[in-house]
């Protein structure tokens, strides 16, 4: 059971790091960063559609 707890904690840490990176990219104003955010959102949406299909 502790393995699952540790795994969950790592997932939470990765999620937080990802969100922090996206905040930094959004604030940079760089068009390439904005394109990355758009592509990531589309990829996440496609993944969710596949999971629910």
mmCIF entry with sequence, helices, sheets and N, C-alpha, C, O atoms, coordinates in Angstrom:
data_MODEL
# 
_entry.id   MODEL 
# 
_entity.id                         1 
_entity.type                       polymer 
_entity.pdbx_number_of_molecules   1 
# 
_entity_poly.entity_id                      1 
_entity_poly.type                           'polypeptide(L)' 
_entity_poly.nstd_linkage                   no 
_entity_poly.nstd_monomer                   no 
_entity_poly.pdbx_seq_one_letter_code       
;(UNK)(UNK)(UNK)(UNK)(UNK)(UNK)(UNK)(UNK)(UNK)(UNK)(UNK)(UNK)(UNK)(UNK)(UNK)(UNK)
(UNK)(UNK)(UNK)(UNK)(UNK)(UNK)(UNK)(UNK)(UNK)(UNK)(UNK)(UNK)(UNK)(UNK)(UNK)(UNK)
(UNK)(UNK)(UNK)(UNK)(UNK)(UNK)(UNK)(UNK)(UNK)(UNK)(UNK)(UNK)(UNK)(UNK)(UNK)(UNK)
(UNK)(UNK)(UNK)(UNK)(UNK)
;
_entity_poly.pdbx_seq_one_letter_code_can   XXXXXXXXXXXXXXXXXXXXXXXXXXXXXXXXXXXXXXXXXXXXXXXXXXXXX 
_entity_poly.pdbx_strand_id                 A 
# 
loop_
_entity_poly_seq.entity_id 
_entity_poly_seq.num 
_entity_poly_seq.mon_id 
_entity_poly_seq.hetero 
1 1  UNK n 
1 2  UNK n 
1 3  UNK n 
1 4  UNK n 
1 5  UNK n 
1 6  UNK n 
1 7  UNK n 
1 8  UNK n 
1 9  UNK n 
1 10 UNK n 
1 11 UNK n 
1 12 UNK n 
1 13 UNK n 
1 14 UNK n 
1 15 UNK n 
1 16 UNK n 
1 17 UNK n 
1 18 UNK n 
1 19 UNK n 
1 20 UNK n 
1 21 UNK n 
1 22 UNK n 
1 23 UNK n 
1 24 UNK n 
1 25 UNK n 
1 26 UNK n 
1 27 UNK n 
1 28 UNK n 
1 29 UNK n 
1 30 UNK n 
1 31 UNK n 
1 32 UNK n 
1 33 UNK n 
1 34 UNK n 
1 35 UNK n 
1 36 UNK n 
1 37 UNK n 
1 38 UNK n 
1 39 UNK n 
1 40 UNK n 
1 41 UNK n 
1 42 UNK n 
1 43 UNK n 
1 44 UNK n 
1 45 UNK n 
1 46 UNK n 
1 47 UNK n 
1 48 UNK n 
1 49 UNK n 
1 50 UNK n 
1 51 UNK n 
1 52 UNK n 
1 53 UNK n 
# 
_struct_asym.id          A 
_struct_asym.entity_id   1 
# 
loop_
_struct_conf.conf_type_id 
_struct_conf.id 
_struct_conf.pdbx_PDB_helix_id 
_struct_conf.beg_label_comp_id 
_struct_conf.beg_label_asym_id 
_struct_conf.beg_label_seq_id 
_struct_conf.pdbx_beg_PDB_ins_code 
_struct_conf.end_label_comp_id 
_struct_conf.end_label_asym_id 
_struct_conf.end_label_seq_id 
_struct_conf.pdbx_end_PDB_ins_code 
_struct_conf.beg_auth_comp_id 
_struct_conf.beg_auth_asym_id 
_struct_conf.beg_auth_seq_id 
_struct_conf.end_auth_comp_id 
_struct_conf.end_auth_asym_id 
_struct_conf.end_auth_seq_id 
_struct_conf.pdbx_PDB_helix_class 
_struct_conf.details 
_struct_conf.pdbx_PDB_helix_length 
HELX_P HELX_P1 AA1 UNK A 2  ? UNK A 28 ? UNK A 2  UNK A 28 1 ? 27 
HELX_P HELX_P2 AA2 UNK A 31 ? UNK A 52 ? UNK A 31 UNK A 52 1 ? 22 
# 
_struct_conf_type.id          HELX_P 
_struct_conf_type.criteria    ? 
_struct_conf_type.reference   ? 
# 
loop_
_atom_site.group_PDB 
_atom_site.id 
_atom_site.type_symbol 
_atom_site.label_atom_id 
_atom_site.label_alt_id 
_atom_site.label_comp_id 
_atom_site.label_asym_id 
_atom_site.label_entity_id 
_atom_site.label_seq_id 
_atom_site.pdbx_PDB_ins_code 
_atom_site.Cartn_x 
_atom_site.Cartn_y 
_atom_site.Cartn_z 
_atom_site.occupancy 
_atom_site.B_iso_or_equiv 
_atom_site.pdbx_formal_charge 
_atom_site.auth_seq_id 
_atom_site.auth_comp_id 
_atom_site.auth_asym_id 
_atom_site.auth_atom_id 
_atom_site.pdbx_PDB_model_num 
ATOM 1   N N  . UNK A 1 1  ? 0.810   -1.184 0.000   1.00 0.00 ? 1  UNK A N  1 
ATOM 2   C CA . UNK A 1 1  ? 0.000   0.000  0.000   1.00 0.00 ? 1  UNK A CA 1 
ATOM 3   C C  . UNK A 1 1  ? 0.862   1.261  0.000   1.00 0.00 ? 1  UNK A C  1 
ATOM 4   O O  . UNK A 1 1  ? 0.485   2.259  -0.614  1.00 0.00 ? 1  UNK A O  1 
ATOM 5   N N  . UNK A 1 2  ? 1.986   1.236  0.661   1.00 0.00 ? 2  UNK A N  1 
ATOM 6   C CA . UNK A 1 2  ? 2.842   2.416  0.673   1.00 0.00 ? 2  UNK A CA 1 
ATOM 7   C C  . UNK A 1 2  ? 3.384   2.730  -0.720  1.00 0.00 ? 2  UNK A C  1 
ATOM 8   O O  . UNK A 1 2  ? 3.658   3.886  -1.039  1.00 0.00 ? 2  UNK A O  1 
ATOM 9   N N  . UNK A 1 3  ? 3.538   1.695  -1.545  1.00 0.00 ? 3  UNK A N  1 
ATOM 10  C CA . UNK A 1 3  ? 3.984   1.930  -2.920  1.00 0.00 ? 3  UNK A CA 1 
ATOM 11  C C  . UNK A 1 3  ? 2.967   2.786  -3.657  1.00 0.00 ? 3  UNK A C  1 
ATOM 12  O O  . UNK A 1 3  ? 3.335   3.719  -4.370  1.00 0.00 ? 3  UNK A O  1 
ATOM 13  N N  . UNK A 1 4  ? 1.684   2.469  -3.487  1.00 0.00 ? 4  UNK A N  1 
ATOM 14  C CA . UNK A 1 4  ? 0.646   3.250  -4.151  1.00 0.00 ? 4  UNK A CA 1 
ATOM 15  C C  . UNK A 1 4  ? 0.649   4.689  -3.648  1.00 0.00 ? 4  UNK A C  1 
ATOM 16  O O  . UNK A 1 4  ? 0.463   5.627  -4.424  1.00 0.00 ? 4  UNK A O  1 
ATOM 17  N N  . UNK A 1 5  ? 0.860   4.857  -2.346  1.00 0.00 ? 5  UNK A N  1 
ATOM 18  C CA . UNK A 1 5  ? 0.915   6.207  -1.791  1.00 0.00 ? 5  UNK A CA 1 
ATOM 19  C C  . UNK A 1 5  ? 2.076   6.984  -2.407  1.00 0.00 ? 5  UNK A C  1 
ATOM 20  O O  . UNK A 1 5  ? 1.921   8.140  -2.798  1.00 0.00 ? 5  UNK A O  1 
ATOM 21  N N  . UNK A 1 6  ? 3.234   6.341  -2.488  1.00 0.00 ? 6  UNK A N  1 
ATOM 22  C CA . UNK A 1 6  ? 4.395   6.993  -3.076  1.00 0.00 ? 6  UNK A CA 1 
ATOM 23  C C  . UNK A 1 6  ? 4.187   7.324  -4.535  1.00 0.00 ? 6  UNK A C  1 
ATOM 24  O O  . UNK A 1 6  ? 4.589   8.386  -5.009  1.00 0.00 ? 6  UNK A O  1 
ATOM 25  N N  . UNK A 1 7  ? 3.551   6.400  -5.248  1.00 0.00 ? 7  UNK A N  1 
ATOM 26  C CA . UNK A 1 7  ? 3.272   6.619  -6.669  1.00 0.00 ? 7  UNK A CA 1 
ATOM 27  C C  . UNK A 1 7  ? 2.315   7.788  -6.840  1.00 0.00 ? 7  UNK A C  1 
ATOM 28  O O  . UNK A 1 7  ? 2.495   8.620  -7.730  1.00 0.00 ? 7  UNK A O  1 
ATOM 29  N N  . UNK A 1 8  ? 1.299   7.852  -5.989  1.00 0.00 ? 8  UNK A N  1 
ATOM 30  C CA . UNK A 1 8  ? 0.334   8.944  -6.047  1.00 0.00 ? 8  UNK A CA 1 
ATOM 31  C C  . UNK A 1 8  ? 1.018   10.278 -5.761  1.00 0.00 ? 8  UNK A C  1 
ATOM 32  O O  . UNK A 1 8  ? 0.717   11.291 -6.392  1.00 0.00 ? 8  UNK A O  1 
ATOM 33  N N  . UNK A 1 9  ? 1.930   10.264 -4.816  1.00 0.00 ? 9  UNK A N  1 
ATOM 34  C CA . UNK A 1 9  ? 2.641   11.488 -4.462  1.00 0.00 ? 9  UNK A CA 1 
ATOM 35  C C  . UNK A 1 9  ? 3.507   11.966 -5.626  1.00 0.00 ? 9  UNK A C  1 
ATOM 36  O O  . UNK A 1 9  ? 3.583   13.166 -5.892  1.00 0.00 ? 9  UNK A O  1 
ATOM 37  N N  . UNK A 1 10 ? 4.155   11.038 -6.314  1.00 0.00 ? 10 UNK A N  1 
ATOM 38  C CA . UNK A 1 10 ? 4.966   11.400 -7.479  1.00 0.00 ? 10 UNK A CA 1 
ATOM 39  C C  . UNK A 1 10 ? 4.071   11.987 -8.565  1.00 0.00 ? 10 UNK A C  1 
ATOM 40  O O  . UNK A 1 10 ? 4.426   12.985 -9.192  1.00 0.00 ? 10 UNK A O  1 
ATOM 41  N N  . UNK A 1 11 ? 2.911   11.371 -8.789  1.00 0.00 ? 11 UNK A N  1 
ATOM 42  C CA . UNK A 1 11 ? 1.971   11.895 -9.783  1.00 0.00 ? 11 UNK A CA 1 
ATOM 43  C C  . UNK A 1 11 ? 1.544   13.320 -9.428  1.00 0.00 ? 11 UNK A C  1 
ATOM 44  O O  . UNK A 1 11 ? 1.458   14.186 -10.298 1.00 0.00 ? 11 UNK A O  1 
ATOM 45  N N  . UNK A 1 12 ? 1.279   13.549 -8.150  1.00 0.00 ? 12 UNK A N  1 
ATOM 46  C CA . UNK A 1 12 ? 0.890   14.892 -7.703  1.00 0.00 ? 12 UNK A CA 1 
ATOM 47  C C  . UNK A 1 12 ? 2.015   15.893 -7.937  1.00 0.00 ? 12 UNK A C  1 
ATOM 48  O O  . UNK A 1 12 ? 1.777   17.016 -8.381  1.00 0.00 ? 12 UNK A O  1 
ATOM 49  N N  . UNK A 1 13 ? 3.240   15.476 -7.636  1.00 0.00 ? 13 UNK A N  1 
ATOM 50  C CA . UNK A 1 13 ? 4.395   16.353 -7.852  1.00 0.00 ? 13 UNK A CA 1 
ATOM 51  C C  . UNK A 1 13 ? 4.568   16.677 -9.330  1.00 0.00 ? 13 UNK A C  1 
ATOM 52  O O  . UNK A 1 13 ? 4.846   17.822 -9.687  1.00 0.00 ? 13 UNK A O  1 
ATOM 53  N N  . UNK A 1 14 ? 4.406   15.675 -10.190 1.00 0.00 ? 14 UNK A N  1 
ATOM 54  C CA . UNK A 1 14 ? 4.539   15.901 -11.629 1.00 0.00 ? 14 UNK A CA 1 
ATOM 55  C C  . UNK A 1 14 ? 3.452   16.831 -12.144 1.00 0.00 ? 14 UNK A C  1 
ATOM 56  O O  . UNK A 1 14 ? 3.708   17.684 -12.994 1.00 0.00 ? 14 UNK A O  1 
ATOM 57  N N  . UNK A 1 15 ? 2.255   16.669 -11.635 1.00 0.00 ? 15 UNK A N  1 
ATOM 58  C CA . UNK A 1 15 ? 1.154   17.545 -12.034 1.00 0.00 ? 15 UNK A CA 1 
ATOM 59  C C  . UNK A 1 15 ? 1.454   18.988 -11.636 1.00 0.00 ? 15 UNK A C  1 
ATOM 60  O O  . UNK A 1 15 ? 1.247   19.911 -12.423 1.00 0.00 ? 15 UNK A O  1 
ATOM 61  N N  . UNK A 1 16 ? 1.940   19.173 -10.421 1.00 0.00 ? 16 UNK A N  1 
ATOM 62  C CA . UNK A 1 16 ? 2.276   20.518 -9.955  1.00 0.00 ? 16 UNK A CA 1 
ATOM 63  C C  . UNK A 1 16 ? 3.391   21.135 -10.794 1.00 0.00 ? 16 UNK A C  1 
ATOM 64  O O  . UNK A 1 16 ? 3.320   22.311 -11.151 1.00 0.00 ? 16 UNK A O  1 
ATOM 65  N N  . UNK A 1 17 ? 4.412   20.355 -11.108 1.00 0.00 ? 17 UNK A N  1 
ATOM 66  C CA . UNK A 1 17 ? 5.501   20.857 -11.946 1.00 0.00 ? 17 UNK A CA 1 
ATOM 67  C C  . UNK A 1 17 ? 5.002   21.240 -13.336 1.00 0.00 ? 17 UNK A C  1 
ATOM 68  O O  . UNK A 1 17 ? 5.404   22.264 -13.888 1.00 0.00 ? 17 UNK A O  1 
ATOM 69  N N  . UNK A 1 18 ? 4.126   20.413 -13.896 1.00 0.00 ? 18 UNK A N  1 
ATOM 70  C CA . UNK A 1 18 ? 3.569   20.692 -15.217 1.00 0.00 ? 18 UNK A CA 1 
ATOM 71  C C  . UNK A 1 18 ? 2.764   21.991 -15.200 1.00 0.00 ? 18 UNK A C  1 
ATOM 72  O O  . UNK A 1 18 ? 2.881   22.814 -16.108 1.00 0.00 ? 18 UNK A O  1 
ATOM 73  N N  . UNK A 1 19 ? 1.954   22.167 -14.172 1.00 0.00 ? 19 UNK A N  1 
ATOM 74  C CA . UNK A 1 19 ? 1.155   23.386 -14.066 1.00 0.00 ? 19 UNK A CA 1 
ATOM 75  C C  . UNK A 1 19 ? 2.049   24.618 -13.910 1.00 0.00 ? 19 UNK A C  1 
ATOM 76  O O  . UNK A 1 19 ? 1.774   25.669 -14.490 1.00 0.00 ? 19 UNK A O  1 
ATOM 77  N N  . UNK A 1 20 ? 3.107   24.485 -13.134 1.00 0.00 ? 20 UNK A N  1 
ATOM 78  C CA . UNK A 1 20 ? 4.038   25.600 -12.946 1.00 0.00 ? 20 UNK A CA 1 
ATOM 79  C C  . UNK A 1 20 ? 4.717   25.965 -14.261 1.00 0.00 ? 20 UNK A C  1 
ATOM 80  O O  . UNK A 1 20 ? 4.844   27.144 -14.592 1.00 0.00 ? 20 UNK A O  1 
ATOM 81  N N  . UNK A 1 21 ? 5.153   24.957 -15.007 1.00 0.00 ? 21 UNK A N  1 
ATOM 82  C CA . UNK A 1 21 ? 5.781   25.203 -16.301 1.00 0.00 ? 21 UNK A CA 1 
ATOM 83  C C  . UNK A 1 21 ? 4.815   25.905 -17.246 1.00 0.00 ? 21 UNK A C  1 
ATOM 84  O O  . UNK A 1 21 ? 5.205   26.839 -17.946 1.00 0.00 ? 21 UNK A O  1 
ATOM 85  N N  . UNK A 1 22 ? 3.565   25.468 -17.274 1.00 0.00 ? 22 UNK A N  1 
ATOM 86  C CA . UNK A 1 22 ? 2.589   26.108 -18.148 1.00 0.00 ? 22 UNK A CA 1 
ATOM 87  C C  . UNK A 1 22 ? 2.360   27.560 -17.758 1.00 0.00 ? 22 UNK A C  1 
ATOM 88  O O  . UNK A 1 22 ? 2.201   28.412 -18.632 1.00 0.00 ? 22 UNK A O  1 
ATOM 89  N N  . UNK A 1 23 ? 2.340   27.861 -16.465 1.00 0.00 ? 23 UNK A N  1 
ATOM 90  C CA . UNK A 1 23 ? 2.193   29.250 -16.024 1.00 0.00 ? 23 UNK A CA 1 
ATOM 91  C C  . UNK A 1 23 ? 3.361   30.099 -16.512 1.00 0.00 ? 23 UNK A C  1 
ATOM 92  O O  . UNK A 1 23 ? 3.171   31.230 -16.959 1.00 0.00 ? 23 UNK A O  1 
ATOM 93  N N  . UNK A 1 24 ? 4.557   29.552 -16.426 1.00 0.00 ? 24 UNK A N  1 
ATOM 94  C CA . UNK A 1 24 ? 5.749   30.272 -16.893 1.00 0.00 ? 24 UNK A CA 1 
ATOM 95  C C  . UNK A 1 24 ? 5.665   30.506 -18.394 1.00 0.00 ? 24 UNK A C  1 
ATOM 96  O O  . UNK A 1 24 ? 5.952   31.603 -18.873 1.00 0.00 ? 24 UNK A O  1 
ATOM 97  N N  . UNK A 1 25 ? 5.271   29.478 -19.136 1.00 0.00 ? 25 UNK A N  1 
ATOM 98  C CA . UNK A 1 25 ? 5.170   29.613 -20.589 1.00 0.00 ? 25 UNK A CA 1 
ATOM 99  C C  . UNK A 1 25 ? 4.109   30.635 -20.974 1.00 0.00 ? 25 UNK A C  1 
ATOM 100 O O  . UNK A 1 25 ? 4.320   31.432 -21.888 1.00 0.00 ? 25 UNK A O  1 
ATOM 101 N N  . UNK A 1 26 ? 2.960   30.620 -20.278 1.00 0.00 ? 26 UNK A N  1 
ATOM 102 C CA . UNK A 1 26 ? 1.896   31.577 -20.577 1.00 0.00 ? 26 UNK A CA 1 
ATOM 103 C C  . UNK A 1 26 ? 2.367   33.010 -20.352 1.00 0.00 ? 26 UNK A C  1 
ATOM 104 O O  . UNK A 1 26 ? 2.029   33.911 -21.121 1.00 0.00 ? 26 UNK A O  1 
ATOM 105 N N  . UNK A 1 27 ? 3.140   33.212 -19.306 1.00 0.00 ? 27 UNK A N  1 
ATOM 106 C CA . UNK A 1 27 ? 3.561   34.576 -18.973 1.00 0.00 ? 27 UNK A CA 1 
ATOM 107 C C  . UNK A 1 27 ? 4.713   35.074 -19.844 1.00 0.00 ? 27 UNK A C  1 
ATOM 108 O O  . UNK A 1 27 ? 5.004   36.270 -19.857 1.00 0.00 ? 27 UNK A O  1 
ATOM 109 N N  . UNK A 1 28 ? 5.366   34.175 -20.565 1.00 0.00 ? 28 UNK A N  1 
ATOM 110 C CA . UNK A 1 28 ? 6.522   34.580 -21.371 1.00 0.00 ? 28 UNK A CA 1 
ATOM 111 C C  . UNK A 1 28 ? 6.122   35.414 -22.583 1.00 0.00 ? 28 UNK A C  1 
ATOM 112 O O  . UNK A 1 28 ? 6.882   36.275 -23.025 1.00 0.00 ? 28 UNK A O  1 
ATOM 113 N N  . UNK A 1 29 ? 4.924   35.160 -23.124 1.00 0.00 ? 29 UNK A N  1 
ATOM 114 C CA . UNK A 1 29 ? 4.479   35.888 -24.301 1.00 0.00 ? 29 UNK A CA 1 
ATOM 115 C C  . UNK A 1 29 ? 5.111   35.413 -25.596 1.00 0.00 ? 29 UNK A C  1 
ATOM 116 O O  . UNK A 1 29 ? 4.819   35.960 -26.659 1.00 0.00 ? 29 UNK A O  1 
ATOM 117 N N  . UNK A 1 30 ? 5.958   34.422 -25.530 1.00 0.00 ? 30 UNK A N  1 
ATOM 118 C CA . UNK A 1 30 ? 6.623   33.880 -26.722 1.00 0.00 ? 30 UNK A CA 1 
ATOM 119 C C  . UNK A 1 30 ? 5.608   33.078 -27.544 1.00 0.00 ? 30 UNK A C  1 
ATOM 120 O O  . UNK A 1 30 ? 4.954   32.186 -27.004 1.00 0.00 ? 30 UNK A O  1 
ATOM 121 N N  . UNK A 1 31 ? 5.465   33.382 -28.849 1.00 0.00 ? 31 UNK A N  1 
ATOM 122 C CA . UNK A 1 31 ? 4.513   32.647 -29.692 1.00 0.00 ? 31 UNK A CA 1 
ATOM 123 C C  . UNK A 1 31 ? 4.761   31.133 -29.708 1.00 0.00 ? 31 UNK A C  1 
ATOM 124 O O  . UNK A 1 31 ? 3.811   30.353 -29.775 1.00 0.00 ? 31 UNK A O  1 
ATOM 125 N N  . UNK A 1 32 ? 6.011   30.721 -29.647 1.00 0.00 ? 32 UNK A N  1 
ATOM 126 C CA . UNK A 1 32 ? 6.309   29.283 -29.637 1.00 0.00 ? 32 UNK A CA 1 
ATOM 127 C C  . UNK A 1 32 ? 5.780   28.634 -28.360 1.00 0.00 ? 32 UNK A C  1 
ATOM 128 O O  . UNK A 1 32 ? 5.296   27.503 -28.388 1.00 0.00 ? 32 UNK A O  1 
ATOM 129 N N  . UNK A 1 33 ? 5.873   29.347 -27.252 1.00 0.00 ? 33 UNK A N  1 
ATOM 130 C CA . UNK A 1 33 ? 5.353   28.820 -25.993 1.00 0.00 ? 33 UNK A CA 1 
ATOM 131 C C  . UNK A 1 33 ? 3.837   28.701 -26.052 1.00 0.00 ? 33 UNK A C  1 
ATOM 132 O O  . UNK A 1 33 ? 3.266   27.724 -25.566 1.00 0.00 ? 33 UNK A O  1 
ATOM 133 N N  . UNK A 1 34 ? 3.190   29.690 -26.644 1.00 0.00 ? 34 UNK A N  1 
ATOM 134 C CA . UNK A 1 34 ? 1.736   29.649 -26.774 1.00 0.00 ? 34 UNK A CA 1 
ATOM 135 C C  . UNK A 1 34 ? 1.305   28.481 -27.663 1.00 0.00 ? 34 UNK A C  1 
ATOM 136 O O  . UNK A 1 34 ? 0.310   27.813 -27.380 1.00 0.00 ? 34 UNK A O  1 
ATOM 137 N N  . UNK A 1 35 ? 2.050   28.243 -28.725 1.00 0.00 ? 35 UNK A N  1 
ATOM 138 C CA . UNK A 1 35 ? 1.738   27.128 -29.622 1.00 0.00 ? 35 UNK A CA 1 
ATOM 139 C C  . UNK A 1 35 ? 1.886   25.804 -28.882 1.00 0.00 ? 35 UNK A C  1 
ATOM 140 O O  . UNK A 1 35 ? 1.070   24.901 -29.062 1.00 0.00 ? 35 UNK A O  1 
ATOM 141 N N  . UNK A 1 36 ? 2.918   25.681 -28.055 1.00 0.00 ? 36 UNK A N  1 
ATOM 142 C CA . UNK A 1 36 ? 3.107   24.467 -27.257 1.00 0.00 ? 36 UNK A CA 1 
ATOM 143 C C  . UNK A 1 36 ? 1.893   24.226 -26.360 1.00 0.00 ? 36 UNK A C  1 
ATOM 144 O O  . UNK A 1 36 ? 1.400   23.102 -26.271 1.00 0.00 ? 36 UNK A O  1 
ATOM 145 N N  . UNK A 1 37 ? 1.417   25.269 -25.702 1.00 0.00 ? 37 UNK A N  1 
ATOM 146 C CA . UNK A 1 37 ? 0.268   25.136 -24.808 1.00 0.00 ? 37 UNK A CA 1 
ATOM 147 C C  . UNK A 1 37 ? -0.961  24.695 -25.589 1.00 0.00 ? 37 UNK A C  1 
ATOM 148 O O  . UNK A 1 37 ? -1.711  23.836 -25.125 1.00 0.00 ? 37 UNK A O  1 
ATOM 149 N N  . UNK A 1 38 ? -1.179  25.273 -26.774 1.00 0.00 ? 38 UNK A N  1 
ATOM 150 C CA . UNK A 1 38 ? -2.319  24.888 -27.610 1.00 0.00 ? 38 UNK A CA 1 
ATOM 151 C C  . UNK A 1 38 ? -2.222  23.427 -28.036 1.00 0.00 ? 38 UNK A C  1 
ATOM 152 O O  . UNK A 1 38 ? -3.204  22.690 -27.962 1.00 0.00 ? 38 UNK A O  1 
ATOM 153 N N  . UNK A 1 39 ? -1.047  23.012 -28.481 1.00 0.00 ? 39 UNK A N  1 
ATOM 154 C CA . UNK A 1 39 ? -0.860  21.628 -28.917 1.00 0.00 ? 39 UNK A CA 1 
ATOM 155 C C  . UNK A 1 39 ? -1.041  20.650 -27.763 1.00 0.00 ? 39 UNK A C  1 
ATOM 156 O O  . UNK A 1 39 ? -1.628  19.582 -27.938 1.00 0.00 ? 39 UNK A O  1 
ATOM 157 N N  . UNK A 1 40 ? -0.544  21.005 -26.601 1.00 0.00 ? 40 UNK A N  1 
ATOM 158 C CA . UNK A 1 40 ? -0.691  20.139 -25.425 1.00 0.00 ? 40 UNK A CA 1 
ATOM 159 C C  . UNK A 1 40 ? -2.165  19.986 -25.068 1.00 0.00 ? 40 UNK A C  1 
ATOM 160 O O  . UNK A 1 40 ? -2.615  18.883 -24.759 1.00 0.00 ? 40 UNK A O  1 
ATOM 161 N N  . UNK A 1 41 ? -2.911  21.068 -25.106 1.00 0.00 ? 41 UNK A N  1 
ATOM 162 C CA . UNK A 1 41 ? -4.339  21.020 -24.791 1.00 0.00 ? 41 UNK A CA 1 
ATOM 163 C C  . UNK A 1 41 ? -5.081  20.133 -25.784 1.00 0.00 ? 41 UNK A C  1 
ATOM 164 O O  . UNK A 1 41 ? -5.949  19.351 -25.395 1.00 0.00 ? 41 UNK A O  1 
ATOM 165 N N  . UNK A 1 42 ? -4.742  20.252 -27.063 1.00 0.00 ? 42 UNK A N  1 
ATOM 166 C CA . UNK A 1 42 ? -5.388  19.408 -28.074 1.00 0.00 ? 42 UNK A CA 1 
ATOM 167 C C  . UNK A 1 42 ? -5.034  17.944 -27.879 1.00 0.00 ? 42 UNK A C  1 
ATOM 168 O O  . UNK A 1 42 ? -5.887  17.072 -28.044 1.00 0.00 ? 42 UNK A O  1 
ATOM 169 N N  . UNK A 1 43 ? -3.782  17.665 -27.528 1.00 0.00 ? 43 UNK A N  1 
ATOM 170 C CA . UNK A 1 43 ? -3.358  16.281 -27.292 1.00 0.00 ? 43 UNK A CA 1 
ATOM 171 C C  . UNK A 1 43 ? -4.074  15.699 -26.077 1.00 0.00 ? 43 UNK A C  1 
ATOM 172 O O  . UNK A 1 43 ? -4.499  14.544 -26.100 1.00 0.00 ? 43 UNK A O  1 
ATOM 173 N N  . UNK A 1 44 ? -4.209  16.491 -25.019 1.00 0.00 ? 44 UNK A N  1 
ATOM 174 C CA . UNK A 1 44 ? -4.916  16.018 -23.826 1.00 0.00 ? 44 UNK A CA 1 
ATOM 175 C C  . UNK A 1 44 ? -6.384  15.759 -24.132 1.00 0.00 ? 44 UNK A C  1 
ATOM 176 O O  . UNK A 1 44 ? -6.959  14.790 -23.637 1.00 0.00 ? 44 UNK A O  1 
ATOM 177 N N  . UNK A 1 45 ? -6.994  16.619 -24.942 1.00 0.00 ? 45 UNK A N  1 
ATOM 178 C CA . UNK A 1 45 ? -8.393  16.435 -25.316 1.00 0.00 ? 45 UNK A CA 1 
ATOM 179 C C  . UNK A 1 45 ? -8.559  15.160 -26.137 1.00 0.00 ? 45 UNK A C  1 
ATOM 180 O O  . UNK A 1 45 ? -9.501  14.400 -25.910 1.00 0.00 ? 45 UNK A O  1 
ATOM 181 N N  . UNK A 1 46 ? -7.664  14.917 -27.080 1.00 0.00 ? 46 UNK A N  1 
ATOM 182 C CA . UNK A 1 46 ? -7.730  13.706 -27.898 1.00 0.00 ? 46 UNK A CA 1 
ATOM 183 C C  . UNK A 1 46 ? -7.563  12.464 -27.030 1.00 0.00 ? 46 UNK A C  1 
ATOM 184 O O  . UNK A 1 46 ? -8.246  11.462 -27.246 1.00 0.00 ? 46 UNK A O  1 
ATOM 185 N N  . UNK A 1 47 ? -6.672  12.519 -26.062 1.00 0.00 ? 47 UNK A N  1 
ATOM 186 C CA . UNK A 1 47 ? -6.465  11.389 -25.162 1.00 0.00 ? 47 UNK A CA 1 
ATOM 187 C C  . UNK A 1 47 ? -7.725  11.103 -24.353 1.00 0.00 ? 47 UNK A C  1 
ATOM 188 O O  . UNK A 1 47 ? -8.105  9.944  -24.192 1.00 0.00 ? 47 UNK A O  1 
ATOM 189 N N  . UNK A 1 48 ? -8.370  12.135 -23.848 1.00 0.00 ? 48 UNK A N  1 
ATOM 190 C CA . UNK A 1 48 ? -9.608  11.953 -23.089 1.00 0.00 ? 48 UNK A CA 1 
ATOM 191 C C  . UNK A 1 48 ? -10.704 11.353 -23.965 1.00 0.00 ? 48 UNK A C  1 
ATOM 192 O O  . UNK A 1 48 ? -11.467 10.499 -23.512 1.00 0.00 ? 48 UNK A O  1 
ATOM 193 N N  . UNK A 1 49 ? -10.783 11.800 -25.222 1.00 0.00 ? 49 UNK A N  1 
ATOM 194 C CA . UNK A 1 49 ? -11.785 11.258 -26.135 1.00 0.00 ? 49 UNK A CA 1 
ATOM 195 C C  . UNK A 1 49 ? -11.551 9.774  -26.383 1.00 0.00 ? 49 UNK A C  1 
ATOM 196 O O  . UNK A 1 49 ? -12.505 8.998  -26.453 1.00 0.00 ? 49 UNK A O  1 
ATOM 197 N N  . UNK A 1 50 ? -10.303 9.379  -26.513 1.00 0.00 ? 50 UNK A N  1 
ATOM 198 C CA . UNK A 1 50 ? -9.973  7.968  -26.731 1.00 0.00 ? 50 UNK A CA 1 
ATOM 199 C C  . UNK A 1 50 ? -10.310 7.156  -25.484 1.00 0.00 ? 50 UNK A C  1 
ATOM 200 O O  . UNK A 1 50 ? -10.822 6.041  -25.589 1.00 0.00 ? 50 UNK A O  1 
ATOM 201 N N  . UNK A 1 51 ? -10.028 7.702  -24.316 1.00 0.00 ? 51 UNK A N  1 
ATOM 202 C CA . UNK A 1 51 ? -10.304 6.993  -23.061 1.00 0.00 ? 51 UNK A CA 1 
ATOM 203 C C  . UNK A 1 51 ? -11.796 6.761  -22.863 1.00 0.00 ? 51 UNK A C  1 
ATOM 204 O O  . UNK A 1 51 ? -12.198 5.715  -22.353 1.00 0.00 ? 51 UNK A O  1 
ATOM 205 N N  . UNK A 1 52 ? -12.625 7.730  -23.263 1.00 0.00 ? 52 UNK A N  1 
ATOM 206 C CA . UNK A 1 52 ? -14.062 7.626  -23.036 1.00 0.00 ? 52 UNK A CA 1 
ATOM 207 C C  . UNK A 1 52 ? -14.791 6.910  -24.162 1.00 0.00 ? 52 UNK A C  1 
ATOM 208 O O  . UNK A 1 52 ? -15.975 6.599  -24.032 1.00 0.00 ? 52 UNK A O  1 
ATOM 209 N N  . UNK A 1 53 ? -14.107 6.649  -25.252 1.00 0.00 ? 53 UNK A N  1 
ATOM 210 C CA . UNK A 1 53 ? -14.760 5.983  -26.395 1.00 0.00 ? 53 UNK A CA 1 
ATOM 211 C C  . UNK A 1 53 ? -14.888 4.493  -26.177 1.00 0.00 ? 53 UNK A C  1 
ATOM 212 O O  . UNK A 1 53 ? -15.412 3.785  -27.038 1.00 0.00 ? 53 UNK A O  1 
# 
